[in-house]
């Protein structure tokens, strides 16, 4: 078993990469790897409640994210500053997250076998 | 050291694809091993047999295929990303009754399990972004 950290910087819908990264997350979880996610920059938008992907003919990204704990993926971290810059609070998000400052992220990232940034 | 590389960008749209190729060359030149190159997202187009760049530009798919042949590399195109973008091998073309197959020789279509395996088996995994 290896530990994976996915650093998600892209918003959903405008670019399919955010969705395809979730496919990678689920694949790693399906192979019983230890998976954590860190959302920063525009990646924090992926966690927003009440998304309506169908309005742009897309699957609802928020629904996919909120199902992550069903696949044993529940270690979610978010950059505090990215949230503040975008006027978001933890209550606006679809799952419980741990807010991190840069020093907190630096400490977090050291502990993983594989870190992938998107 | 054992490396694996993940490529995400579209060839000819993103410089990162050429950066990935140059990095692969450097890894091999330095005597390290390259366990797998996994083409995901738009990078599946690197596996197209149909790409025809202008004469005075490098053929990115051909360069990857040649590097693969020379060094016995495992060049894997992700099936999920590939199918929706119209990169298919004979098996998938038959399965979905497509008029043609277009996967370049030297590439294999497979799933995200190959990427997970590459991350577990490699000392370093380097991602070249979209």
gemmi code that builds the backbone of each chain (N, CA, C; Angstrom):
import gemmi

chains = {
    "A": [
        ("UNK", (0.831, -1.202, 0.000), (0.000, 0.000, 0.000), (0.868, 1.255, 0.000)),
        ("UNK", (0.510, 2.214, -0.822), (1.266, 3.465, -0.866), (0.327, 4.617, -0.508)),
        ("UNK", (0.902, 5.727, -0.064), (0.073, 6.889, 0.274), (0.132, 7.890, -0.869)),
        ("UNK", (-1.029, 8.378, -1.252), (-1.165, 9.292, -2.389), (-1.751, 10.611, -1.904)),
        ("UNK", (-1.167, 11.706, -2.340), (-1.786, 13.019, -2.129), (-2.067, 13.630, -3.493)),
        ("UNK", (-3.326, 13.998, -3.704), (-3.725, 14.676, -4.936), (-3.898, 16.158, -4.607)),
        ("UNK", (-3.170, 17.007, -5.295), (-3.299, 18.451, -5.095), (-4.155, 18.985, -6.236)),
        ("UNK", (-5.328, 19.473, -5.886), (-6.316, 19.870, -6.897), (-6.415, 21.381, -6.955)),
        ("UNK", (-6.030, 21.956, -8.100), (-5.998, 23.407, -8.245), (-6.990, 23.929, -9.269)),
        ("UNK", (-7.662, 23.012, -9.961), (-8.531, 23.440, -11.054), (-9.993, 23.388, -10.631)),
        ("UNK", (-10.818, 24.299, -11.170), (-12.238, 24.274, -10.854), (-12.937, 23.199, -11.689)),
        ("UNK", (-14.148, 22.832, -11.309), (-14.891, 21.846, -12.109), (-15.517, 22.505, -13.333)),
        ("UNK", (-15.986, 21.710, -14.255), (-16.801, 22.095, -15.416), (-16.041, 22.778, -16.546)),
        ("UNK", (-15.231, 23.797, -16.283), (-14.575, 24.495, -17.406), (-13.545, 23.623, -18.099)),
        ("UNK", (-12.941, 22.752, -17.329), (-11.883, 21.872, -17.827), (-12.202, 20.485, -17.278)),
        ("UNK", (-12.171, 19.479, -18.122), (-12.537, 18.123, -17.675), (-11.501, 17.515, -16.745)),
        ("UNK", (-10.343, 18.163, -16.593), (-9.278, 17.567, -15.792), (-9.738, 17.290, -14.358)),
        ("UNK", (-10.529, 18.220, -13.781), (-10.976, 18.034, -12.396), (-11.736, 16.705, -12.256)),
        ("UNK", (-12.584, 16.412, -13.230), (-13.349, 15.151, -13.220), (-12.429, 13.960, -13.386)),
        ("UNK", (-11.464, 14.086, -14.316), (-10.576, 12.957, -14.576), (-9.658, 12.697, -13.387)),
        ("UNK", (-9.341, 13.733, -12.625), (-8.543, 13.532, -11.413), (-9.352, 12.723, -10.402)),
        ("UNK", (-10.647, 12.991, -10.310), (-11.489, 12.191, -9.408), (-11.495, 10.726, -9.821)),
        ("UNK", (-11.445, 10.455, -11.119), (-11.354, 9.066, -11.582), (-10.067, 8.421, -11.072)),
        ("UNK", (-8.984, 9.199, -11.078), (-7.710, 8.680, -10.566), (-7.818, 8.421, -9.064)),
        ("UNK", (-8.468, 9.344, -8.349), (-8.646, 9.187, -6.896), (-9.394, 7.888, -6.614)),
        ("UNK", (-10.475, 7.671, -7.356), (-11.294, 6.469, -7.139), (-10.527, 5.210, -7.520)),
        ("UNK", (-9.681, 5.298, -8.564), (-8.879, 4.129, -8.957), (-7.895, 3.792, -7.846)),
        ("UNK", (-7.230, 4.802, -7.297), (-6.279, 4.546, -6.216), (-7.000, 3.944, -5.012)),
        ("UNK", (-8.188, 4.476, -4.706), (-8.966, 3.941, -3.580), (-9.411, 2.509, -3.849)),
        ("UNK", (-9.808, 2.231, -5.096), (-10.250, 0.874, -5.463), (-9.114, -0.126, -5.306)),
        ("UNK", (-7.878, 0.339, -5.511), (-6.719, -0.520, -5.321), (-6.195, -0.426, -3.890)),
        ("UNK", (-7.060, 0.066, -3.003), (-6.800, 0.077, -1.558), (-5.564, 0.861, -1.159)),
        ("UNK", (-5.313, 1.967, -1.876), (-4.211, 2.834, -1.478), (-4.744, 3.878, -0.496)),
        ("UNK", (-3.821, 4.494, 0.228), (-4.171, 5.483, 1.243), (-4.223, 6.852, 0.567)),
        ("UNK", (-5.420, 7.405, 0.395), (-5.614, 8.582, -0.462), (-6.022, 9.815, 0.338)),
        ("UNK", (-5.350, 10.924, 0.076), (-5.725, 12.226, 0.648), (-5.825, 13.234, -0.488)),
        ("UNK", (-6.651, 14.260, -0.276), (-6.795, 15.302, -1.288), (-6.559, 16.673, -0.651)),
        ("UNK", (-5.860, 17.521, -1.386), (-5.660, 18.898, -0.944), (-6.188, 19.810, -2.028)),
        ("UNK", (-7.149, 20.651, -1.683), (-7.750, 21.581, -2.644), (-7.206, 22.979, -2.393)),
        ("UNK", (-6.715, 23.600, -3.456), (-6.167, 24.944, -3.330), (-6.461, 25.736, -4.597)),
        ("UNK", (-6.207, 27.021, -4.558), (-6.520, 27.908, -5.692), (-7.972, 27.677, -6.122)),
        ("UNK", (-8.243, 27.602, -7.408), (-9.620, 27.426, -7.860), (-10.150, 26.009, -7.603)),
        ("UNK", (-9.283, 25.122, -7.141), (-9.723, 23.761, -6.833), (-10.769, 23.733, -5.731)),
        ("UNK", (-10.783, 24.759, -4.873), (-11.761, 24.775, -3.778), (-13.191, 24.810, -4.298)),
        ("UNK", (-13.380, 25.327, -5.505), (-14.737, 25.382, -6.076), (-15.327, 23.980, -6.267)),
        ("UNK", (-14.465, 22.970, -6.407), (-14.963, 21.610, -6.623), (-15.834, 21.143, -5.456)),
        ("UNK", (-15.607, 21.737, -4.282), (-16.269, 21.257, -3.068), (-17.565, 22.001, -2.758)),
        ("UNK", (-17.944, 22.942, -3.607), (-19.106, 23.778, -3.319), (-20.395, 22.975, -3.262)),
        ("UNK", (-21.260, 23.335, -2.306), (-22.594, 22.703, -2.229), (-23.458, 23.177, -3.395)),
        ("UNK", (-24.510, 22.428, -3.667), (-25.573, 22.859, -4.597), (-25.074, 23.221, -5.982)),
        ("UNK", (-24.257, 22.346, -6.533), (-23.824, 22.547, -7.908), (-24.924, 22.056, -8.860)),
        ("UNK", (-25.001, 22.661, -10.027), (-25.987, 22.260, -11.033), (-25.293, 22.014, -12.361)),
        ("UNK", (-24.491, 20.956, -12.403), (-23.747, 20.618, -13.614), (-24.653, 20.398, -14.806)),
        ("UNK", (-25.856, 19.899, -14.550), (-26.766, 19.611, -15.664), (-27.108, 20.870, -16.455)),
        ("UNK", (-26.986, 22.032, -15.830), (-27.261, 23.281, -16.545), (-26.273, 23.507, -17.688)),
        ("UNK", (-25.070, 22.886, -17.583), (-24.093, 22.972, -18.667), (-23.830, 21.588, -19.252)),
        ("UNK", (-24.828, 20.721, -19.108), (-24.778, 19.366, -19.682), (-23.606, 18.535, -19.182)),
        ("UNK", (-23.292, 18.713, -17.918), (-22.216, 17.943, -17.306), (-22.793, 17.166, -16.125)),
        ("UNK", (-22.112, 16.102, -15.757), (-22.469, 15.411, -14.516), (-22.189, 16.367, -13.364)),
        ("UNK", (-22.943, 16.200, -12.285), (-22.780, 17.058, -11.119), (-21.500, 16.697, -10.380)),
        ("UNK", (-20.520, 17.590, -10.454), (-19.205, 17.319, -9.862), (-19.311, 17.196, -8.341)),
        ("UNK", (-20.158, 18.025, -7.748), (-20.335, 18.009, -6.292), (-20.857, 16.664, -5.799)),
        ("UNK", (-21.722, 16.033, -6.587), (-22.253, 14.715, -6.204), (-21.150, 13.674, -6.191)),
        ("UNK", (-20.246, 13.760, -7.168), (-19.145, 12.791, -7.225), (-18.228, 13.007, -6.023)),
        ("UNK", (-17.917, 14.268, -5.738), (-17.051, 14.580, -4.591), (-17.690, 14.098, -3.287)),
        ("UNK", (-18.992, 14.348, -3.134), (-19.627, 13.995, -1.858), (-19.713, 12.491, -1.650)),
        ("UNK", (-19.511, 11.702, -2.718), (-19.527, 10.245, -2.587), (-18.166, 9.674, -2.204)),
        ("UNK", (-17.136, 10.524, -2.173), (-15.781, 10.012, -1.896), (-15.679, 9.204, -0.595)),
        ("UNK", (-16.315, 9.643, 0.497), (-16.188, 8.858, 1.736), (-16.709, 7.423, 1.604)),
        ("UNK", (-17.642, 7.199, 0.668), (-18.140, 5.838, 0.444), (-17.037, 4.922, -0.079)),
        ("UNK", (-15.985, 5.551, -0.657), (-14.863, 4.788, -1.188), (-13.655, 4.901, -0.258)),
        ("UNK", (-13.939, 5.249, 1.005), (-12.869, 5.392, 2.006), (-11.932, 6.542, 1.706)),
        ("UNK", (-12.401, 7.545, 0.994), (-11.580, 8.742, 0.776), (-12.223, 9.865, 1.570)),
        ("UNK", (-11.651, 10.136, 2.750), (-12.260, 11.190, 3.564), (-11.230, 12.142, 4.159)),
        ("UNK", (-9.968, 11.971, 3.759), (-8.944, 12.895, 4.260), (-8.851, 14.053, 3.265)),
        ("UNK", (-9.617, 15.105, 3.534), (-9.696, 16.240, 2.621), (-9.145, 17.474, 3.304)),
        ("UNK", (-8.217, 18.133, 2.642), (-7.585, 19.333, 3.182), (-7.821, 20.476, 2.202)),
        ("UNK", (-7.933, 21.673, 2.751), (-8.213, 22.835, 1.910), (-7.305, 23.983, 2.348)),
        ("UNK", (-6.820, 24.737, 1.372), (-5.991, 25.899, 1.678), (-6.865, 27.032, 2.215)),
        ("UNK", (-6.559, 27.464, 3.398), (-7.367, 28.474, 4.080), (-7.440, 29.781, 3.280)),
        ("UNK", (-6.294, 30.184, 2.754), (-6.223, 31.453, 2.023), (-7.056, 31.402, 0.738)),
        ("UNK", (-7.027, 30.272, 0.046), (-7.810, 30.125, -1.193), (-9.296, 30.274, -0.909)),
        ("UNK", (-9.720, 29.751, 0.234), (-11.136, 29.870, 0.622), (-11.476, 31.340, 0.878)),
        ("UNK", (-10.599, 31.979, 1.639), (-10.840, 33.385, 2.038), (-10.889, 34.278, 0.811)),
        ("UNK", (-9.948, 34.058, -0.131), (-9.883, 34.882, -1.357), (-11.175, 34.783, -2.154)),
        ("UNK", (-11.836, 33.637, -2.044), (-13.041, 33.385, -2.846), (-14.312, 33.580, -2.033)),
        ("UNK", (-14.163, 34.068, -0.819), (-15.329, 34.359, 0.018), (-16.064, 33.105, 0.456)),
        ("UNK", (-15.319, 32.007, 0.639), (-15.955, 30.741, 1.011), (-15.660, 30.387, 2.458)),
        ("UNK", (-16.632, 29.705, 3.081), (-16.473, 29.209, 4.446), (-16.673, 27.696, 4.425)),
        ("UNK", (-16.170, 26.977, 5.425), (-16.354, 25.516, 5.469), (-17.825, 25.091, 5.311)),
        ("UNK", (-18.747, 25.888, 5.794), (-20.176, 25.580, 5.659), (-20.677, 25.571, 4.224)),
        ("UNK", (-19.927, 26.214, 3.326), (-20.334, 26.264, 1.914), (-19.956, 24.989, 1.181)),
        ("UNK", (-19.205, 24.109, 1.887), (-18.637, 22.941, 1.220), (-19.457, 21.692, 1.490)),
        ("UNK", (-19.337, 20.763, 0.566), (-20.203, 19.596, 0.567), (-19.722, 18.500, 1.523)),
        ("UNK", (-18.475, 18.586, 1.992), (-17.916, 17.592, 2.912), (-17.093, 18.302, 3.984)),
        ("UNK", (-16.888, 17.661, 5.127), (-15.999, 18.263, 6.132), (-14.558, 18.245, 5.635)),
        ("UNK", (-13.860, 19.361, 5.879), (-12.471, 19.470, 5.438), (-11.624, 20.020, 6.576)),
        ("UNK", (-10.299, 19.825, 6.415), (-9.386, 20.444, 7.366), (-8.698, 21.607, 6.666)),
        ("UNK", (-8.794, 22.791, 7.249), (-8.166, 23.972, 6.648), (-6.688, 23.986, 6.992)),
        ("UNK", (-5.862, 24.338, 6.011), (-4.417, 24.380, 6.238), (-3.848, 25.729, 5.840)),
        ("UNK", (-2.876, 26.176, 6.610), (-2.037, 27.304, 6.210), (-0.844, 26.742, 5.448)),
        ("UNK", (-0.064, 27.603, 4.765), (1.089, 27.086, 4.018), (2.018, 26.199, 4.843)),
        ("UNK", (2.270, 26.550, 6.082), (3.164, 25.731, 6.913), (2.531, 24.358, 7.150)),
        ("UNK", (1.224, 24.354, 7.335), (0.500, 23.097, 7.534), (0.585, 22.214, 6.308)),
        ("UNK", (0.476, 22.841, 5.122), (0.582, 22.082, 3.887), (1.992, 21.520, 3.716)),
        ("UNK", (2.998, 22.345, 4.023), (4.389, 21.894, 3.882), (4.630, 20.662, 4.755)),
        ("UNK", (4.066, 20.665, 5.957), (4.223, 19.509, 6.845), (3.468, 18.308, 6.291)),
        ("UNK", (2.273, 18.561, 5.749), (1.438, 17.468, 5.214), (2.132, 16.754, 4.064)),
        ("UNK", (2.648, 17.557, 3.121), (3.098, 17.000, 1.844), (4.302, 16.073, 2.020)),
        ("UNK", (5.051, 16.259, 3.108), (6.260, 15.444, 3.322), (5.939, 13.988, 3.547)),
        ("UNK", (4.715, 13.708, 3.991), (4.425, 12.356, 4.453), (3.921, 11.381, 3.420)),
        ("UNK", (3.971, 11.728, 2.119), (3.346, 10.872, 1.112), (4.357, 10.197, 0.184)),
        ("UNK", (4.022, 8.995, -0.245), (4.860, 8.294, -1.222), (4.739, 8.951, -2.600)),
        ("UNK", (3.523, 9.320, -2.957), (3.282, 9.927, -4.273), (2.462, 11.194, -4.103)),
        ("UNK", (2.937, 12.293, -4.671), (2.177, 13.551, -4.670), (1.952, 13.943, -6.113)),
        ("UNK", (0.693, 14.114, -6.481), (0.410, 14.509, -7.854), (-0.324, 15.834, -7.833)),
        ("UNK", (0.116, 16.757, -8.639), (-0.475, 18.099, -8.674), (-1.136, 18.328, -10.022)),
        ("UNK", (-2.367, 18.830, -9.958), (-3.112, 19.045, -11.205), (-3.540, 20.501, -11.278)),
    ],
    "B": [
        ("UNK", (17.673, 4.900, -10.344), (16.340, 5.142, -9.792), (15.277, 4.758, -10.813)),
        ("UNK", (14.137, 4.332, -10.297), (13.051, 3.937, -11.209), (12.031, 5.065, -11.289)),
        ("UNK", (11.857, 5.622, -12.492), (10.917, 6.724, -12.697), (9.669, 6.236, -13.425)),
        ("UNK", (8.571, 6.928, -13.182), (7.422, 6.868, -14.094), (6.999, 8.297, -14.387)),
        ("UNK", (6.410, 8.473, -15.539), (5.990, 9.808, -15.979), (4.513, 9.775, -16.318)),
        ("UNK", (3.792, 10.795, -15.867), (2.394, 10.959, -16.263), (2.337, 12.191, -17.172)),
        ("UNK", (1.729, 12.050, -18.326), (1.598, 13.169, -19.258), (0.116, 13.501, -19.388)),
        ("UNK", (-0.219, 14.784, -19.265), (-1.630, 15.187, -19.276), (-2.007, 16.081, -20.461)),
        ("UNK", (-1.058, 16.828, -20.987), (-1.397, 17.857, -21.963), (-1.599, 17.316, -23.368)),
        ("UNK", (-2.231, 18.110, -24.192), (-2.454, 17.733, -25.572), (-1.205, 18.046, -26.394)),
        ("UNK", (-0.698, 17.068, -27.176), (0.469, 17.347, -28.017), (0.124, 18.463, -29.002)),
        ("UNK", (1.020, 19.348, -29.250), (0.842, 20.504, -30.147), (0.052, 21.638, -29.510)),
        ("UNK", (-0.649, 21.382, -28.415), (-1.310, 22.479, -27.697), (-0.542, 22.888, -26.452)),
        ("UNK", (0.190, 21.944, -25.885), (0.877, 22.201, -24.617), (2.353, 21.850, -24.726)),
        ("UNK", (3.200, 22.768, -24.342), (4.639, 22.534, -24.341), (5.003, 21.408, -23.369)),
        ("UNK", (4.174, 21.228, -22.333), (4.490, 20.244, -21.297), (4.677, 18.831, -21.869)),
        ("UNK", (4.058, 18.552, -23.029), (4.204, 17.224, -23.627), (5.631, 17.033, -24.136)),
        ("UNK", (6.186, 18.082, -24.738), (7.572, 18.015, -25.204), (8.525, 18.014, -24.001)),
        ("UNK", (8.172, 18.759, -22.968), (8.984, 18.740, -21.742), (9.038, 17.324, -21.166)),
        ("UNK", (7.898, 16.653, -21.193), (7.843, 15.274, -20.690), (8.759, 14.374, -21.510)),
        ("UNK", (8.727, 14.548, -22.826), (9.576, 13.741, -23.711), (11.055, 13.999, -23.422)),
        ("UNK", (11.413, 15.277, -23.303), (12.815, 15.643, -23.038), (13.254, 15.117, -21.672)),
        ("UNK", (12.347, 15.131, -20.715), (12.664, 14.590, -19.393), (12.873, 13.086, -19.488)),
        ("UNK", (12.013, 12.399, -20.256), (12.155, 10.951, -20.441), (13.524, 10.634, -21.033)),
        ("UNK", (13.912, 11.385, -22.057), (15.244, 11.205, -22.668), (16.343, 11.376, -21.627)),
        ("UNK", (16.216, 12.419, -20.809), (17.251, 12.721, -19.810), (17.334, 11.617, -18.763)),
        ("UNK", (16.178, 11.128, -18.333), (16.138, 10.025, -17.355), (16.926, 8.836, -17.888)),
        ("UNK", (16.680, 8.490, -19.150), (17.327, 7.323, -19.749), (18.807, 7.580, -20.012)),
        ("UNK", (19.140, 8.794, -20.450), (20.547, 9.166, -20.680), (21.379, 9.040, -19.421)),
        ("UNK", (20.786, 9.359, -18.286), (21.501, 9.310, -17.013), (21.571, 7.909, -16.434)),
        ("UNK", (21.040, 6.941, -17.171), (21.135, 5.553, -16.716), (20.055, 5.119, -15.741)),
        ("UNK", (19.022, 5.959, -15.546), (17.896, 5.522, -14.715), (16.947, 4.700, -15.559)),
        ("UNK", (16.009, 4.052, -14.887), (15.023, 3.297, -15.666), (13.694, 4.045, -15.677)),
        ("UNK", (12.971, 3.852, -16.779), (11.664, 4.480, -16.941), (10.649, 3.340, -16.957)),
        ("UNK", (9.959, 3.167, -15.830), (9.068, 2.008, -15.640), (7.846, 2.094, -16.543)),
        ("UNK", (7.231, 3.261, -16.579), (6.027, 3.417, -17.419), (5.834, 4.888, -17.755)),
        ("UNK", (5.300, 5.155, -18.930), (4.818, 6.496, -19.263), (3.313, 6.368, -19.447)),
        ("UNK", (2.563, 7.095, -18.642), (1.094, 6.968, -18.649), (0.512, 8.241, -19.242)),
        ("UNK", (-0.217, 8.077, -20.342), (-0.813, 9.216, -21.052), (-2.269, 9.319, -20.643)),
        ("UNK", (-2.611, 10.444, -19.971), (-3.964, 10.616, -19.423), (-4.554, 11.915, -19.940)),
        ("UNK", (-5.842, 12.112, -19.780), (-6.500, 13.377, -20.189), (-6.181, 13.619, -21.669)),
        ("UNK", (-5.873, 14.827, -22.068), (-5.656, 15.110, -23.489), (-4.396, 14.449, -24.069)),
        ("UNK", (-3.498, 13.981, -23.214), (-2.247, 13.398, -23.717), (-2.449, 12.087, -24.450)),
        ("UNK", (-3.663, 11.521, -24.365), (-3.918, 10.286, -25.121), (-3.685, 10.489, -26.613)),
        ("UNK", (-3.782, 11.738, -27.073), (-3.548, 12.027, -28.493), (-2.105, 11.763, -28.896)),
        ("UNK", (-1.196, 11.629, -27.936), (0.190, 11.246, -28.262), (0.226, 9.862, -28.879)),
        ("UNK", (-0.812, 9.075, -28.632), (-0.854, 7.706, -29.142), (-1.552, 7.574, -30.481)),
        ("UNK", (-1.809, 8.693, -31.146), (-2.517, 8.620, -32.421), (-1.581, 8.270, -33.566)),
        ("UNK", (-2.028, 7.338, -34.407), (-1.260, 6.978, -35.598), (-1.534, 7.963, -36.727)),
        ("UNK", (-2.490, 8.864, -36.542), (-2.964, 9.698, -37.641), (-2.400, 11.123, -37.637)),
        ("UNK", (-1.687, 11.476, -36.590), (-1.173, 12.845, -36.481), (-0.165, 13.127, -37.593)),
        ("UNK", (-0.316, 14.268, -38.278), (0.606, 14.643, -39.349), (1.027, 16.099, -39.173)),
        ("UNK", (2.140, 16.329, -38.473), (2.581, 17.703, -38.296), (3.263, 18.216, -39.572)),
        ("UNK", (3.513, 19.525, -39.658), (4.279, 20.054, -40.791), (5.677, 19.432, -40.826)),
        ("UNK", (6.294, 19.427, -42.005), (7.598, 18.780, -42.211), (8.677, 19.288, -41.265)),
        ("UNK", (8.598, 20.588, -40.945), (9.675, 21.180, -40.150), (9.367, 21.170, -38.642)),
        ("UNK", (8.379, 20.381, -38.228), (8.090, 20.251, -36.792), (8.209, 18.794, -36.372)),
        ("UNK", (8.562, 18.568, -35.121), (8.745, 17.186, -34.678), (7.391, 16.475, -34.629)),
        ("UNK", (7.403, 15.198, -34.966), (6.190, 14.395, -34.794), (6.222, 13.848, -33.381)),
        ("UNK", (5.394, 14.429, -32.520), (5.433, 14.056, -31.107), (5.075, 12.585, -30.897)),
        ("UNK", (3.976, 12.097, -31.512), (3.671, 10.668, -31.327), (4.795, 9.764, -31.813)),
        ("UNK", (5.424, 10.152, -32.956), (6.488, 9.311, -33.504), (7.710, 9.316, -32.599)),
        ("UNK", (8.024, 10.473, -32.023), (9.166, 10.546, -31.118), (8.953, 9.645, -29.908)),
        ("UNK", (7.750, 9.691, -29.330), (7.457, 8.822, -28.180), (7.561, 7.343, -28.584)),
        ("UNK", (6.991, 7.007, -29.741), (7.004, 5.606, -30.176), (8.443, 5.133, -30.400)),
        ("UNK", (9.275, 5.993, -31.010), (10.670, 5.629, -31.276), (11.436, 5.442, -29.966)),
        ("UNK", (11.218, 6.358, -29.033), (11.889, 6.250, -27.721), (11.461, 4.947, -27.046)),
        ("UNK", (10.171, 4.654, -27.169), (9.622, 3.421, -26.594), (10.274, 2.181, -27.172)),
        ("UNK", (10.433, 2.193, -28.489), (11.027, 1.042, -29.178), (12.489, 0.885, -28.794)),
        ("UNK", (13.223, 1.986, -28.807), (14.662, 1.943, -28.520), (14.944, 1.418, -27.118)),
        ("UNK", (14.098, 1.830, -26.163), (14.370, 1.497, -24.763), (13.405, 0.482, -24.173)),
        ("UNK", (12.549, -0.100, -24.988), (11.596, -1.101, -24.486), (10.649, -0.526, -23.448)),
        ("UNK", (10.138, 0.695, -23.697), (9.295, 1.366, -22.710), (7.854, 0.877, -22.746)),
        ("UNK", (7.184, 1.023, -21.624), (5.759, 0.710, -21.532), (4.998, 2.030, -21.659)),
        ("UNK", (4.493, 2.301, -22.858), (3.751, 3.539, -23.115), (2.268, 3.198, -23.050)),
        ("UNK", (1.600, 3.705, -22.029), (0.210, 3.325, -21.809), (-0.712, 4.520, -21.992)),
        ("UNK", (-1.721, 4.333, -22.803), (-2.754, 5.342, -23.027), (-3.977, 4.918, -22.216)),
        ("UNK", (-4.514, 5.807, -21.402), (-5.629, 5.442, -20.525), (-6.912, 5.258, -21.305)),
        ("UNK", (-7.550, 4.112, -21.123), (-8.729, 3.769, -21.926), (-9.887, 4.742, -21.709)),
        ("UNK", (-10.087, 5.179, -20.470), (-11.204, 6.092, -20.186), (-11.050, 7.405, -20.919)),
        ("UNK", (-9.842, 7.978, -20.866), (-9.575, 9.236, -21.555), (-9.556, 9.048, -23.063)),
        ("UNK", (-9.056, 7.874, -23.500), (-8.848, 7.637, -24.932), (-10.161, 7.461, -25.683)),
        ("UNK", (-11.037, 6.632, -25.154), (-12.277, 6.324, -25.870), (-13.059, 7.589, -26.167)),
        ("UNK", (-13.244, 8.441, -25.161), (-14.065, 9.624, -25.400), (-13.395, 10.601, -26.356)),
        ("UNK", (-12.075, 10.522, -26.483), (-11.363, 11.427, -27.394), (-11.101, 10.781, -28.754)),
        ("UNK", (-11.580, 9.572, -28.940), (-11.450, 8.931, -30.260), (-10.085, 8.350, -30.537)),
        ("UNK", (-9.440, 7.803, -29.523), (-8.203, 7.046, -29.720), (-8.544, 5.611, -29.361)),
        ("UNK", (-8.523, 4.744, -30.370), (-8.979, 3.364, -30.146), (-8.004, 2.375, -30.770)),
        ("UNK", (-7.821, 1.224, -30.103), (-7.084, 0.134, -30.736), (-8.093, -0.778, -31.436)),
        ("UNK", (-7.589, -1.870, -32.049), (-8.479, -2.750, -32.831), (-9.585, -3.331, -31.949)),
        ("UNK", (-9.203, -3.727, -30.730), (-10.178, -4.354, -29.822), (-11.329, -3.399, -29.515)),
        ("UNK", (-10.980, -2.177, -29.165), (-12.031, -1.210, -28.809), (-12.817, -0.777, -30.039)),
        ("UNK", (-12.140, -0.672, -31.185), (-12.843, -0.303, -32.427), (-13.898, -1.363, -32.747)),
        ("UNK", (-13.524, -2.643, -32.566), (-14.489, -3.735, -32.814), (-15.610, -3.684, -31.795)),
        ("UNK", (-15.237, -3.495, -30.534), (-16.219, -3.535, -29.451), (-17.303, -2.486, -29.645)),
        ("UNK", (-16.880, -1.303, -30.041), (-17.829, -0.194, -30.173), (-18.219, 0.075, -31.612)),
        ("UNK", (-17.864, -0.856, -32.501), (-18.238, -0.774, -33.921), (-17.863, 0.558, -34.538)),
        ("UNK", (-16.575, 0.927, -34.320), (-16.066, 2.161, -34.905), (-15.519, 1.859, -36.301)),
        ("UNK", (-15.538, 2.832, -37.197), (-15.090, 2.579, -38.576), (-13.593, 2.303, -38.699)),
        ("UNK", (-12.786, 2.640, -37.689), (-11.340, 2.427, -37.806), (-10.704, 2.399, -36.428)),
        ("UNK", (-9.486, 1.829, -36.387), (-8.652, 1.910, -35.188), (-7.510, 2.857, -35.507)),
        ("UNK", (-6.997, 3.590, -34.508), (-5.954, 4.565, -34.814), (-4.829, 4.627, -33.776)),
        ("UNK", (-4.730, 3.597, -32.923), (-3.669, 3.634, -31.923), (-2.336, 3.332, -32.591)),
        ("UNK", (-1.348, 4.186, -32.370), (-0.013, 4.011, -32.977), (0.674, 2.787, -32.384)),
        ("UNK", (1.406, 2.068, -33.233), (2.259, 0.946, -32.781), (3.203, 1.431, -31.707)),
        ("UNK", (3.337, 0.616, -30.681), (4.262, 0.995, -29.619), (3.538, 1.512, -28.385)),
        ("UNK", (2.225, 1.797, -28.555), (1.411, 2.228, -27.416), (0.429, 1.111, -27.082)),
        ("UNK", (0.020, 1.043, -25.801), (-1.004, 0.089, -25.393), (-2.113, 0.856, -24.682)),
        ("UNK", (-3.332, 0.412, -24.897), (-4.470, 1.022, -24.184), (-4.725, 0.198, -22.931)),
        ("UNK", (-4.805, 0.865, -21.788), (-5.096, 0.135, -20.554), (-5.756, 1.067, -19.551)),
        ("UNK", (-5.955, 0.574, -18.332), (-6.732, 1.335, -17.367), (-5.886, 2.038, -16.308)),
        ("UNK", (-6.580, 2.746, -15.426), (-5.913, 3.492, -14.365), (-5.155, 2.585, -13.394)),
        ("UNK", (-5.490, 1.286, -13.390), (-4.731, 0.341, -12.560), (-3.251, 0.375, -12.902)),
        ("UNK", (-2.940, 0.623, -14.197), (-1.538, 0.690, -14.621), (-0.857, 1.917, -14.029)),
        ("UNK", (-1.619, 2.990, -13.889), (-1.065, 4.197, -13.281), (-0.822, 3.977, -11.775)),
        ("UNK", (-1.797, 3.348, -11.094), (-1.632, 3.058, -9.665), (-0.387, 2.180, -9.468)),
        ("UNK", (-0.267, 1.150, -10.313), (0.887, 0.242, -10.239), (2.199, 1.008, -10.431)),
        ("UNK", (2.208, 1.929, -11.406), (3.419, 2.718, -11.673), (3.808, 3.532, -10.441)),
        ("UNK", (2.810, 4.107, -9.760), (3.096, 4.911, -8.563), (3.645, 4.043, -7.437)),
        ("UNK", (3.135, 2.821, -7.317), (3.598, 1.924, -6.254), (5.013, 1.429, -6.548)),
        ("UNK", (5.274, 1.092, -7.814), (6.543, 0.459, -8.181), (7.697, 1.427, -8.385)),
        ("UNK", (7.405, 2.697, -8.662), (8.462, 3.646, -9.026), (8.986, 4.384, -7.807)),
        ("UNK", (10.260, 4.782, -7.894), (10.835, 5.621, -6.842), (10.325, 7.049, -6.960)),
        ("UNK", (10.154, 7.499, -8.190), (9.674, 8.862, -8.422), (8.645, 8.848, -9.540)),
        ("UNK", (7.550, 9.587, -9.327), (6.533, 9.757, -10.373), (6.470, 11.243, -10.692)),
        ("UNK", (6.697, 11.598, -11.961), (6.714, 13.013, -12.339), (5.521, 13.299, -13.248)),
        ("UNK", (4.765, 14.321, -12.885), (3.557, 14.683, -13.643), (3.838, 15.893, -14.515)),
        ("UNK", (3.534, 15.778, -15.797), (3.673, 16.911, -16.715), (2.268, 17.404, -17.044)),
        ("UNK", (1.961, 18.619, -16.609), (0.584, 19.069, -16.483), (-0.141, 19.406, -17.763)),
        ("UNK", (-1.414, 19.635, -17.571), (-2.286, 19.998, -18.675), (-2.241, 21.510, -18.905)),
    ],
}
model = gemmi.Model(1)
for chain_id, residues in chains.items():
    chain = gemmi.Chain(chain_id)
    for i, (resn, *xyz) in enumerate(residues, 1):
        res = gemmi.Residue()
        res.name, res.seqid = resn, gemmi.SeqId(i, " ")
        for name, pos in zip(("N", "CA", "C"), xyz):
            atom = gemmi.Atom()
            atom.name, atom.element = name, gemmi.Element(name[0])
            atom.pos, atom.b_iso = gemmi.Position(*pos), 0.0
            res.add_atom(atom)
        chain.add_residue(res)
    model.add_chain(chain)
structure = gemmi.Structure()
structure.add_model(model)
structure.setup_entities()
